[in-house]
Amino acid sequence: MHWSIQEIAKLAGTTSRTLRHYDETGLLRPSSIGSNGYRHYDEAALVRLQRILLLRQLGLGLPAIADVLDNERDERHALHGHLDWLRQEQDRLARQIASVELTIETLEGGEQLMAENMFDGFDHTQYKEEVEQRWGADAYAKSDAWWRSMTAEQKAGWQERQRQLAADWSAAATSGVAADSAEAQALARRHVEWLRGIPGTPGGGTTGGASGPPKAYLLGLAEMYVADERFGANYGGQSGAEFVRDALTVFAEREL
């Protein structure tokens, strides 16, 4: 079977423009091109596209995805690896849901919270390899040691701060304020201060000497919020992530 570029774009939830870009970069060639110039894709191309989209969800850039695909040509073996990761994500989310449901039930019942039951499914070590690939082993080691050094109450406080920041970003994006507005820039400053407090982040740490993330890091992180759906979900989806990116970009250009 063969599918047109429009059919594939619709099925995969992407755009014809993206698929043409993948063709231009050599990442995903059409199986055939008709005399009228229309691109068509076969089953092998669909499997390759599925792998590309899965790797994009992991936060990899297109050059890194090309390397992965070139080095792992056994499609079935690679897809088994992707499937394992997806099942781990499914299990983690199920545990998080159960943990939050238990917290709600405990609060509504007026019972005593048990800290050891509140963080099942929030294990950050699952991203060890990804963090080390992006920012280095030292960055992961520092952030991991920092997280493990905190009490359950401190972890809960940090997660609440993160949740509130994400909620405020989503609210600002929904309200329609401009990325360069005073409100958006105040959120950008809060975001940078939040990053500054995370050991392992370039310029970050818990000491008063932490300078905060450099401009290049902040700009790259802002772009990742849009490219990686896992981050975009924190800000209300694609449009919210784009608002955060634009606001952080303005802040980086003005302040860093």
C-alpha positions in Angstrom: 0.0 0.0 0.0 1.0 3.6 -0.5 -0.3 6.8 1.1 -0.1 10.3 -0.1 1.8 12.9 1.9 -1.6 14.5 2.9 -2.9 11.2 4.2 0.2 10.5 6.2 0.3 13.9 7.7 -3.3 13.5 8.8 -2.8 10.0 10.2 0.4 11.0 12.1 -1.0 14.2 13.4 1.8 16.2 11.7 1.9 18.5 8.6 2.9 18.0 5.0 5.4 20.8 5.6 7.1 18.8 8.3 7.2 15.7 6.1 8.7 17.7 3.3 11.4 19.0 5.7 12.2 15.4 6.8 12.6 14.6 3.1 14.9 17.6 2.5 17.1 16.6 5.4 17.2 13.0 4.4 15.5 11.8 7.5 12.4 10.4 5.8 12.4 9.9 2.0 9.1 9.3 0.2 8.9 5.8 -1.3 8.0 7.3 -4.7 7.4 10.6 -6.3 4.8 10.8 -9.1 5.1 12.6 -12.4 3.1 15.4 -10.9 5.6 15.8 -8.0 3.4 14.2 -5.4 5.1 12.3 -2.7 3.9 8.8 -1.7 4.9 6.6 1.3 4.9 2.8 1.8 4.7 0.7 4.9 8.4 0.9 5.6 8.3 4.6 5.5 5.4 4.6 8.0 7.4 2.5 10.4 10.4 4.9 10.1 8.0 7.8 10.7 6.6 6.2 13.8 10.2 5.8 15.1 11.0 9.4 14.3 7.9 10.6 16.2 8.7 8.5 19.2 12.3 9.8 19.3 11.0 13.3 19.1 8.9 12.6 22.1 12.1 11.7 23.9 13.4 15.2 23.1 16.0 14.3 20.5 16.8 16.8 17.8 16.7 15.8 14.1 20.5 15.2 13.8 20.4 12.9 16.9 17.4 11.0 15.5 19.2 10.5 12.2 22.2 9.0 14.1 19.9 6.7 16.0 18.1 5.5 12.9 21.4 5.0 11.0 22.9 3.0 13.9 19.9 0.8 14.6 18.6 -0.6 11.3 16.7 -3.5 12.9 13.2 -1.9 12.9 11.6 -4.7 15.0 14.3 -4.6 17.7 14.2 -0.8 17.8 10.4 -0.8 18.1 10.6 -3.3 21.0 12.8 -0.8 22.8 10.4 2.0 22.1 7.5 -0.1 23.3 9.4 -0.9 26.5 9.8 2.8 27.2 6.1 3.5 26.4 5.0 0.8 28.8 7.3 2.2 31.5 5.7 5.6 30.9 2.3 4.1 31.1 3.2 2.4 34.4 4.7 5.5 35.9 1.6 7.6 35.0 -0.7 4.9 36.5 1.3 5.0 39.7 1.2 8.8 39.8 -2.6 8.8 39.3 -3.0 6.3 42.1 -0.7 8.3 44.3 -2.6 11.6 43.7 -6.0 9.9 44.1 -4.8 8.5 47.5 -3.7 12.0 48.6 -7.1 13.4 47.6 -9.0 10.7 49.5 -6.8 11.2 52.5 -7.3 15.0 52.5 -11.1 14.7 52.0 -11.3 12.1 54.8 -9.4 14.3 57.2 -6.8 11.6 57.7 -3.1 12.0 58.3 -1.0 12.1 55.1 1.7 9.5 54.8 4.6 11.1 53.0 6.0 7.7 51.9 2.8 7.1 49.9 2.8 10.5 48.1 5.6 10.1 45.6 5.1 6.8 43.9 5.6 7.2 40.2 7.6 10.4 40.6 11.0 8.7 40.2 13.2 11.1 38.3 16.0 8.5 37.7 14.2 7.1 34.6 15.5 10.2 32.8 19.1 9.6 33.8 20.4 8.5 30.4 18.5 11.3 28.6 19.8 14.0 31.0 23.3 12.8 30.8 23.1 12.8 27.0 21.8 16.4 26.9 23.8 18.0 29.7 26.4 15.6 30.9 26.9 13.0 33.7 28.0 15.7 36.2 24.7 17.6 35.7 22.7 14.5 36.5 24.9 13.6 39.5 24.5 17.0 41.1 20.7 17.2 40.5 20.2 13.6 41.7 22.2 14.2 44.9 20.2 17.4 45.5 16.9 15.6 45.1 17.8 12.7 47.3 19.1 15.0 50.0 15.6 16.6 50.5 13.0 15.4 52.9 9.6 14.3 51.7 8.2 17.7 52.8 10.9 19.6 50.9 10.2 17.5 47.8 6.5 18.2 48.1 7.2 22.0 48.5 9.4 22.0 45.4 6.9 20.1 43.3 4.2 22.6 44.5 6.3 25.5 43.4 6.8 23.8 40.0 3.1 23.1 39.7 2.2 26.7 40.6 4.6 28.1 38.1 3.3 25.9 35.3 -0.3 26.9 36.3 0.6 30.6 36.2 2.2 30.2 32.8 -0.9 28.4 31.4 -3.2 31.1 32.8 -1.1 33.9 31.3 -1.0 32.1 27.9 -4.8 31.7 28.0 -5.4 35.3 28.9 -3.8 36.5 25.7 -1.1 38.7 27.1 2.0 39.4 24.9 5.2 37.5 25.5 7.0 40.8 26.1 4.4 42.1 28.5 5.3 42.9 32.1 3.2 40.0 33.3 4.9 37.5 31.0 8.4 38.8 31.8 7.7 38.6 35.5 6.9 34.9 35.0 10.1 34.5 32.9 12.1 35.9 35.8 10.4 33.5 38.3 11.2 30.7 35.9 14.9 31.6 35.7 15.0 31.9 39.5 13.4 28.4 39.7 16.1 27.0 37.4 18.8 28.8 39.4 17.8 26.8 42.4 18.4 23.4 40.8 21.9 22.0 41.1 23.2 20.5 37.9 21.6 23.3 35.8 24.3 25.5 34.3 24.7 28.4 36.7 22.4 26.7 39.2 22.8 25.6 42.7 21.6 26.2 46.2 24.3 28.6 47.2 24.0 32.3 47.0 26.7 32.4 44.3 24.5 30.7 41.8 24.5 32.9 38.7 21.6 31.3 36.9 21.4 29.7 33.5 23.4 31.3 30.7 21.6 32.8 27.7 22.4 29.9 25.3 21.1 27.3 27.8 17.8 29.2 28.4 17.2 29.7 24.7 17.8 26.0 24.1 15.6 25.0 27.0 12.8 27.3 25.7 12.9 25.6 22.3 12.8 22.2 24.0 9.6 23.1 25.8 7.9 23.3 22.3 9.7 20.4 20.7 9.1 17.9 23.5 5.4 17.2 24.1 6.2 16.0 27.7 7.2 19.6 28.6 4.5 21.2 26.6 1.8 19.4 28.6 3.0 21.3 31.6 1.9 24.6 30.1 -1.5 23.7 28.6 -0.3 22.2 25.3 1.5 23.4 22.2 0.2 27.0 22.3 1.1 27.4 26.0 4.6 26.0 25.4 5.1 28.4 22.5 4.1 31.3 24.8 6.6 30.2 27.4 9.3 29.9 24.8 8.6 33.3 23.4 8.6 34.9 26.8 11.8 33.2 27.9 13.4 34.2 24.6 12.5 37.9 25.2 13.9 37.6 28.7 17.1 36.0 27.6 17.7 38.7 24.9 17.0 41.5 27.3 18.5 40.3 30.6 21.3 37.7 29.8 
